[in-house]
Structures are given as C-alpha cells and as structure tokens.
C-alpha cells in the first residue's frame, strides 16, 4: 500500500532539500526519498519517523501525511 504524503510539496515551499531534512531529522536521505515516493511499509518505526519529520517541519502530522481517504 502506498503512503499518501505531501512531504515533497512542503519541502519545496520551505526551500529544504532531502539532505537538509535528513540532517535535521536524523534519518538517511534515501529513507526520506522512499517516504516521499510512498515506498515504505507502515510500521511502528515509520510512525516514529513521520512524527520526527513533522516536528522538524513544525507542522501537524496530518498536514504532511493525510489519513487515507482525504
């Protein structure tokens, strides 16, 4: 199942690269890329990653990662 994400659009408006986000979040750039493309499975570790990214971007989790059906 693909993960729906607004991450790429938000990064663009915040003038932030995947590398910038990787450094600030502590996750590898390749994971950020895979998350943006929706190529990661939903796991507890992914939830932790999404929460950290939301904190770094100072946005609600739901704005970056809308729930299914939105």
N, C-alpha and C positions, 0 to 999 in steps of 0.2 A: 504494500500500500504506500502510495506517495504521501509525503508530508507537505501540506499546503503551507507556504511561507511567503512573507513579504520582506524577508531579510535583505535581498539584493536591492530592492527599491529603497528601503530605509537607509542602507549603507550609502547608496548613491546620493541621497539628499543630505546625509550627514558628512559627505565628502570623505568617506572612510573606505579603505581598501580591505580586502580579505586579510591581508597581512596585518593591518592595523588592528582589526577586530581579533585576530588570533593572538596577537601580543597582549592586548588588554584583557582578553578573556582567559588566557592560559591554555587555549586549545590550539591544535595544529591547523594551519591554513587549509590543508587538504580536507580536514573534517568540516571546516566552515563551508568549503566549496560543495562537499557532498550534501550537507544540510540544506544549502540554498537550492540545490537541484532536487531535493526530496529523495535522496538515495540512502537514507539511513532508516533502520527499523526503530520503531517505538520501543524503548527500553527505559528502565529507571535511570541509567546513565545519560540517555539522551534528554530526559526531562531535566536533569541537573544542568546539562549543557545549555538547554534553552533558557532556563532561569538565569544562569550566569550571563548569557548574552543579553537578555532583557535588562538585567542590572547595569551592564556596561553601557547599553544604549539609552538608559534611563527612560524606558517605555514599558507599558504593561505587556505582559507575556501575550495576551490575546491580540494585541495590535500587530505583533510580529508573526505570531503563529496562530492564525484564526482556527477555531474549532471546526470540525467537519460540518459542512452544510452552510457555512457563512460565506 
